């Protein structure tokens, strides 16, 4: 049996202190092994912790299952992202509502995060149109309150299955001004398309004044330093006209169509 040296974190053993006193160099000693779960708690507590984690995993699985069951027939769909903090009086709210309405009238389901701000505007515009308005709601300590303009509402406790639902069932991303959450979704989409883990699709930024600095930075820093490929900035389009956004999505799919190929379906299964 292999024996290991155990120490309490943050304290030296008598031997290690003795060794340090005789060490003429300045190179620090390596600490002992970091205690594992069973080293610091009882067997009963460790077992209970593992059981709780197992239930946590099952909860995540159940959210995947529900999303797959309820969203299977909504394609083609477009995911719209943007800030929860933009009020209804803001012109960007009106812009999101108009974009969603035009997308709904063109035959696209509209998916949003189900909350206030731009998410509410997107759901409201789609709700007033003929195609489904979908809200992927999530429990948050603040900001998130479900809006009333949803034909299909899903409720998530975990970000992971919610993010997969945004990716798996959409044919395009439309991104309006937003904060960290919006940027997270934007770069998640860019990464999945860039790495070929999802099908290539339109990623459209709305609000050229807001996004100009980011687009310029991508070219001036990551691209200039060779940290992304020459064609990667072209994954983004900046379009401010609502009808032009709808036209750009149709133009993108005019040759391939909206139906996923077997290879694309397989990639989405392996997200």
C-alpha positions as a Markdown table, in Angstrom:
| # | Residue | x | y | z |
|---|---|---|---|---|
| 1 | Unk | 0.0 | 0.0 | 0.0 |
| 2 | Unk | 1.3 | 3.5 | -0.9 |
| 3 | Unk | 1.4 | 5.7 | 2.1 |
| 4 | Unk | 1.2 | 9.5 | 1.8 |
| 5 | Unk | 2.2 | 12.3 | 4.1 |
| 6 | Unk | -0.8 | 14.1 | 5.5 |
| 7 | Unk | -0.6 | 17.6 | 7.0 |
| 8 | Unk | -3.1 | 20.1 | 8.1 |
| 9 | Unk | -3.4 | 22.9 | 5.6 |
| 10 | Unk | -1.8 | 26.1 | 6.7 |
| 11 | Unk | 0.4 | 24.4 | 9.4 |
| 12 | Unk | 3.7 | 22.7 | 9.3 |
| 13 | Unk | 4.5 | 19.4 | 10.9 |
| 14 | Unk | 7.3 | 19.1 | 13.4 |
| 15 | Unk | 9.5 | 17.4 | 10.8 |
| 16 | Unk | 8.8 | 20.1 | 8.1 |
| 17 | Unk | 9.6 | 22.9 | 10.5 |
| 18 | Unk | 12.8 | 21.1 | 11.5 |
| 19 | Unk | 13.7 | 20.6 | 7.8 |
| 20 | Unk | 13.1 | 24.3 | 7.1 |
| 21 | Unk | 15.4 | 25.3 | 9.9 |
| 22 | Unk | 18.2 | 23.4 | 8.3 |
| 23 | Unk | 17.5 | 24.4 | 4.8 |
| 24 | Unk | 20.2 | 26.9 | 3.8 |
| 25 | Unk | 18.4 | 27.8 | 0.5 |
| 26 | Unk | 15.4 | 30.0 | -0.2 |
| 27 | Unk | 13.5 | 27.4 | -2.2 |
| 28 | Unk | 10.1 | 26.8 | -0.5 |
| 29 | Unk | 9.3 | 23.2 | 0.5 |
| 30 | Unk | 6.4 | 21.5 | -1.3 |
| 31 | Unk | 3.3 | 21.1 | 0.8 |
| 32 | Unk | 1.9 | 17.8 | 1.7 |
| 33 | Unk | -1.0 | 16.2 | -0.1 |
| 34 | Unk | -4.2 | 18.3 | -0.1 |
| 35 | Unk | -6.7 | 16.5 | 2.0 |
| 36 | Unk | -9.5 | 14.8 | 0.1 |
| 37 | Unk | -13.2 | 14.6 | 1.1 |
| 38 | Unk | -12.8 | 11.5 | 3.2 |
| 39 | Unk | -9.7 | 13.0 | 5.0 |
| 40 | Unk | -11.6 | 15.9 | 6.4 |
| 41 | Unk | -15.1 | 14.6 | 7.1 |
| 42 | Unk | -16.7 | 11.4 | 8.3 |
| 43 | Unk | -17.6 | 8.6 | 6.0 |
| 44 | Unk | -21.3 | 9.3 | 6.6 |
| 45 | Unk | -21.0 | 13.0 | 5.7 |
| 46 | Unk | -19.0 | 12.2 | 2.6 |
| 47 | Unk | -21.6 | 9.7 | 1.5 |
| 48 | Unk | -24.4 | 12.3 | 2.1 |
| 49 | Unk | -22.4 | 14.9 | 0.1 |
| 50 | Unk | -22.0 | 12.5 | -2.8 |
| 51 | Unk | -25.7 | 11.6 | -2.7 |
| 52 | Unk | -26.6 | 15.3 | -2.8 |
| 53 | Unk | -24.3 | 15.8 | -5.8 |
| 54 | Unk | -26.0 | 12.9 | -7.6 |
| 55 | Unk | -29.4 | 14.4 | -7.1 |
| 56 | Unk | -28.0 | 17.7 | -8.4 |
| 57 | Unk | -26.9 | 15.9 | -11.6 |
| 58 | Unk | -30.3 | 14.3 | -12.0 |
| 59 | Unk | -31.9 | 17.8 | -11.7 |
| 60 | Unk | -29.7 | 19.0 | -14.6 |
| 61 | Unk | -30.6 | 16.0 | -16.6 |
| 62 | Unk | -34.3 | 16.6 | -16.0 |
| 63 | Unk | -34.0 | 20.2 | -17.4 |
| 64 | Unk | -32.3 | 18.9 | -20.5 |
| 65 | Unk | -35.1 | 16.3 | -21.0 |
| 66 | Unk | -37.9 | 18.9 | -20.5 |
| 67 | Unk | -36.3 | 21.4 | -22.9 |
| 68 | Unk | -35.9 | 18.7 | -25.6 |
| 69 | Unk | -39.5 | 17.6 | -25.2 |
| 70 | Unk | -41.1 | 21.0 | -25.3 |
| 71 | Unk | -38.9 | 22.8 | -27.8 |
| 72 | Unk | -38.6 | 20.0 | -30.4 |
| 73 | Unk | -41.1 | 21.5 | -32.8 |
| 74 | Unk | -40.3 | 25.2 | -32.6 |
| 75 | Unk | -37.7 | 25.3 | -35.4 |
| 76 | Unk | -36.9 | 27.5 | -37.2 |
| 77 | Unk | -36.2 | 29.8 | -34.3 |
| 78 | Unk | -34.1 | 32.9 | -33.5 |
| 79 | Unk | -32.5 | 33.6 | -30.1 |
| 80 | Unk | -32.6 | 37.2 | -29.1 |
| 81 | Unk | -30.3 | 38.4 | -26.3 |
| 82 | Unk | -30.0 | 41.8 | -24.5 |
| 83 | Unk | -30.0 | 43.5 | -21.2 |
| 84 | Unk | -32.6 | 42.9 | -18.5 |
| 85 | Unk | -32.1 | 46.5 | -17.3 |
| 86 | Unk | -33.4 | 48.4 | -20.4 |
| 87 | Unk | -36.8 | 49.9 | -19.6 |
| 88 | Unk | -39.8 | 49.9 | -22.0 |
| 89 | Unk | -39.3 | 53.6 | -22.5 |
| 90 | Unk | -35.9 | 53.0 | -24.1 |
| 91 | Unk | -35.7 | 53.1 | -28.0 |
| 92 | Unk | -33.7 | 49.8 | -27.8 |
| 93 | Unk | -36.7 | 48.1 | -26.2 |
| 94 | Unk | -38.9 | 49.2 | -29.1 |
| 95 | Unk | -36.2 | 48.0 | -31.6 |
| 96 | Unk | -36.1 | 44.6 | -30.0 |
| 97 | Unk | -39.9 | 44.4 | -30.1 |
| 98 | Unk | -40.0 | 45.3 | -33.7 |
| 99 | Unk | -37.3 | 42.8 | -34.7 |
| 100 | Unk | -39.1 | 40.0 | -32.9 |
| 101 | Unk | -42.4 | 40.9 | -34.5 |
| 102 | Unk | -40.9 | 40.8 | -38.0 |
| 103 | Unk | -39.2 | 37.5 | -37.2 |
| 104 | Unk | -42.5 | 36.0 | -36.0 |
| 105 | Unk | -44.3 | 37.2 | -39.1 |
| 106 | Unk | -41.5 | 35.7 | -41.2 |
| 107 | Unk | -42.2 | 32.3 | -39.6 |
| 108 | Unk | -39.5 | 32.2 | -36.9 |
| 109 | Unk | -40.2 | 31.3 | -33.3 |
| 110 | Unk | -38.4 | 33.7 | -31.0 |
| 111 | Unk | -36.4 | 32.6 | -28.0 |
| 112 | Unk | -35.4 | 34.9 | -25.2 |
| 113 | Unk | -34.3 | 34.5 | -21.6 |
| 114 | Unk | -37.8 | 35.2 | -20.4 |
| 115 | Unk | -37.0 | 38.1 | -18.2 |
| 116 | Unk | -37.5 | 41.9 | -18.3 |
| 117 | Unk | -35.8 | 44.4 | -20.5 |
| 118 | Unk | -34.8 | 43.3 | -24.0 |
| 119 | Unk | -36.0 | 39.8 | -23.2 |
| 120 | Unk | -39.5 | 41.1 | -22.5 |
| 121 | Unk | -39.4 | 43.2 | -25.7 |
| 122 | Unk | -38.4 | 40.1 | -27.7 |
| 123 | Unk | -41.1 | 38.0 | -26.2 |
| 124 | Unk | -43.7 | 40.7 | -26.6 |
| 125 | Unk | -43.0 | 41.3 | -30.3 |
| 126 | Unk | -43.2 | 37.6 | -31.0 |
| 127 | Unk | -46.3 | 37.1 | -28.9 |
| 128 | Unk | -48.1 | 39.7 | -31.0 |
| 129 | Unk | -47.1 | 37.7 | -34.1 |
| 130 | Unk | -48.2 | 34.3 | -35.5 |
| 131 | Unk | -45.1 | 32.3 | -34.4 |
| 132 | Unk | -44.4 | 31.0 | -30.9 |
| 133 | Unk | -42.8 | 33.2 | -28.2 |
| 134 | Unk | -40.4 | 31.1 | -26.1 |
| 135 | Unk | -39.0 | 32.1 | -22.7 |
| 136 | Unk | -36.1 | 30.2 | -21.1 |
| 137 | Unk | -36.6 | 31.5 | -17.6 |
| 138 | Unk | -34.0 | 31.1 | -14.8 |
| 139 | Unk | -34.0 | 31.5 | -11.1 |
| 140 | Unk | -31.7 | 34.4 | -10.1 |
| 141 | Unk | -31.2 | 36.3 | -6.8 |
| 142 | Unk | -32.0 | 39.6 | -8.6 |
| 143 | Unk | -33.1 | 41.0 | -12.0 |
| 144 | Unk | -34.9 | 38.0 | -13.3 |
| 145 | Unk | -38.7 | 38.2 | -13.2 |
| 146 | Unk | -40.7 | 36.3 | -15.8 |
| 147 | Unk | -42.4 | 38.4 | -18.4 |
| 148 | Unk | -46.0 | 37.8 | -19.4 |
| 149 | Unk | -45.5 | 37.4 | -23.2 |
| 150 | Unk | -44.6 | 33.7 | -23.5 |
| 151 | Unk | -46.4 | 31.0 | -25.4 |
| 152 | Unk | -43.9 | 28.4 | -24.2 |
| 153 | Unk | -42.2 | 28.9 | -20.8 |
| 154 | Unk | -39.5 | 26.8 | -19.4 |
| 155 | Unk | -38.0 | 27.3 | -16.0 |
| 156 | Unk | -34.3 | 26.5 | -15.2 |
| 157 | Unk | -32.3 | 26.4 | -12.0 |
| 158 | Unk | -29.0 | 25.8 | -13.8 |
| 159 | Unk | -27.4 | 27.9 | -16.5 |
| 160 | Unk | -25.8 | 24.9 | -18.3 |
| 161 | Unk | -29.0 | 23.3 | -19.7 |
| 162 | Unk | -30.4 | 26.7 | -20.4 |
| 163 | Unk | -27.4 | 27.7 | -22.5 |
| 164 | Unk | -27.6 | 24.4 | -24.5 |
| 165 | Unk | -31.3 | 25.1 | -25.2 |
| 166 | Unk | -30.5 | 28.5 | -26.6 |
| 167 | Unk | -27.9 | 26.9 | -29.0 |
| 168 | Unk | -29.6 | 23.6 | -29.9 |
| 169 | Unk | -32.9 | 25.0 | -31.1 |
| 170 | Unk | -31.9 | 28.3 | -32.8 |
| 171 | Unk | -31.0 | 29.2 | -36.4 |
| 172 | Unk | -29.6 | 32.6 | -35.7 |
| 173 | Unk | -28.6 | 34.9 | -32.9 |
| 174 | Unk | -29.6 | 38.5 | -32.6 |
| 175 | Unk | -27.8 | 40.4 | -29.9 |
| 176 | Unk | -28.8 | 43.8 | -28.6 |
| 177 | Unk | -26.9 | 45.9 | -26.1 |
| 178 | Unk | -26.4 | 44.1 | -22.7 |
| 179 | Unk | -24.0 | 43.4 | -19.9 |
| 180 | Unk | -22.1 | 40.4 | -18.7 |
| 181 | Unk | -24.9 | 37.9 | -19.4 |
| 182 | Unk | -25.3 | 39.1 | -22.9 |
| 183 | Unk | -21.6 | 39.1 | -23.6 |
| 184 | Unk | -21.4 | 35.6 | -22.1 |
| 185 | Unk | -24.1 | 34.3 | -24.6 |
| 186 | Unk | -22.5 | 36.2 | -27.5 |
| 187 | Unk | -19.0 | 34.7 | -27.0 |
| 188 | Unk | -20.5 | 31.3 | -26.2 |
| 189 | Unk | -22.2 | 31.4 | -29.6 |
| 190 | Unk | -19.0 | 32.6 | -31.3 |
| 191 | Unk | -16.9 | 29.9 | -29.7 |
| 192 | Unk | -19.3 | 27.1 | -30.7 |
| 193 | Unk | -19.5 | 28.2 | -34.3 |
| 194 | Unk | -15.7 | 28.9 | -34.5 |
| 195 | Unk | -14.8 | 25.4 | -33.1 |
| 196 | Unk | -17.5 | 23.7 | -35.3 |
| 197 | Unk | -19.3 | 22.4 | -32.3 |
| 198 | Unk | -22.5 | 23.9 | -33.7 |
| 199 | Unk | -23.7 | 24.6 | -37.2 |
| 200 | Unk | -22.5 | 27.9 | -38.7 |
| 201 | Unk | -25.3 | 30.5 | -38.4 |
| 202 | Unk | -25.8 | 34.2 | -38.5 |
| 203 | Unk | -24.7 | 36.1 | -35.3 |
| 204 | Unk | -26.1 | 39.6 | -35.7 |
| 205 | Unk | -25.2 | 42.6 | -33.4 |
| 206 | Unk | -27.8 | 45.3 | -33.2 |
| 207 | Unk | -26.7 | 48.8 | -32.2 |
| 208 | Unk | -23.6 | 49.7 | -34.2 |
| 209 | Unk | -22.7 | 52.5 | -31.8 |
| 210 | Unk | -22.7 | 50.2 | -28.8 |
| 211 | Unk | -20.8 | 47.3 | -30.4 |
| 212 | Unk | -18.3 | 49.3 | -32.5 |
| 213 | Unk | -15.7 | 49.3 | -29.8 |
| 214 | Unk | -15.9 | 45.6 | -29.3 |
| 215 | Unk | -15.7 | 44.8 | -33.0 |
| 216 | Unk | -12.7 | 47.1 | -33.4 |
| 217 | Unk | -11.0 | 45.6 | -30.4 |
| 218 | Unk | -11.4 | 42.0 | -31.8 |
| 219 | Unk | -9.6 | 43.1 | -35.0 |
| 220 | Unk | -7.0 | 45.3 | -33.2 |
| 221 | Unk | -6.1 | 42.8 | -30.5 |
| 222 | Unk | -6.9 | 39.0 | -30.9 |
| 223 | Unk | -6.8 | 39.1 | -34.7 |
| 224 | Unk | -3.7 | 41.3 | -34.9 |
| 225 | Unk | -1.8 | 39.1 | -32.5 |
| 226 | Unk | -2.8 | 35.9 | -34.3 |
| 227 | Unk | -5.0 | 34.6 | -31.5 |
| 228 | Unk | -8.0 | 34.0 | -33.8 |
| 229 | Unk | -8.2 | 33.1 | -37.4 |
| 230 | Unk | -8.4 | 35.7 | -40.2 |
| 231 | Unk | -12.0 | 34.9 | -41.0 |
| 232 | Unk | -13.2 | 34.8 | -37.4 |
| 233 | Unk | -14.3 | 38.4 | -37.2 |
| 234 | Unk | -16.6 | 37.8 | -40.1 |
| 235 | Unk | -18.7 | 35.5 | -37.9 |
| 236 | Unk | -20.2 | 38.8 | -36.7 |
| 237 | Unk | -22.6 | 41.0 | -38.6 |
| 238 | Unk | -23.6 | 44.5 | -37.4 |
| 239 | Unk | -27.1 | 45.4 | -38.6 |
| 240 | Unk | -29.4 | 48.1 | -37.3 |
| 241 | Unk | -32.4 | 47.8 | -39.6 |
| 242 | Unk | -35.1 | 45.3 | -38.4 |
| 243 | Unk | -36.1 | 44.2 | -41.9 |
| 244 | Unk | -32.4 | 43.9 | -43.0 |
| 245 | Unk | -31.9 | 41.5 | -40.0 |
| 246 | Unk | -34.7 | 39.2 | -41.3 |
| 247 | Unk | -33.3 | 39.4 | -44.8 |
| 248 | Unk | -29.8 | 38.6 | -43.7 |
| 249 | Unk | -31.0 | 35.4 | -42.0 |
| 250 | Unk | -33.0 | 34.3 | -45.0 |
| 251 | Unk | -30.0 | 35.1 | -47.3 |
| 252 | Unk | -27.7 | 33.0 | -45.1 |
| 253 | Unk | -29.9 | 29.9 | -45.4 |
| 254 | Unk | -31.1 | 30.4 | -49.0 |
| 255 | Unk | -28.9 | 27.5 | -50.3 |
| 256 | Unk | -28.8 | 25.1 | -47.4 |
| 257 | Unk | -32.2 | 25.6 | -45.9 |
| 258 | Unk | -33.1 | 25.6 | -42.2 |
| 259 | Unk | -33.2 | 21.8 | -41.7 |
| 260 | Unk | -30.2 | 20.5 | -39.9 |
| 261 | Unk | -28.0 | 17.9 | -41.7 |
| 262 | Unk | -27.3 | 14.6 | -39.9 |
| 263 | Unk | -23.8 | 15.9 | -39.2 |
| 264 | Unk | -25.1 | 19.1 | -37.6 |
| 265 | Unk | -27.6 | 17.1 | -35.5 |
| 266 | Unk | -24.7 | 14.9 | -34.3 |
| 267 | Unk | -22.6 | 17.9 | -33.3 |
| 268 | Unk | -25.4 | 19.4 | -31.3 |
| 269 | Unk | -25.8 | 16.1 | -29.5 |
| 270 | Unk | -22.1 | 16.3 | -28.4 |
| 271 | Unk | -22.2 | 19.9 | -27.1 |
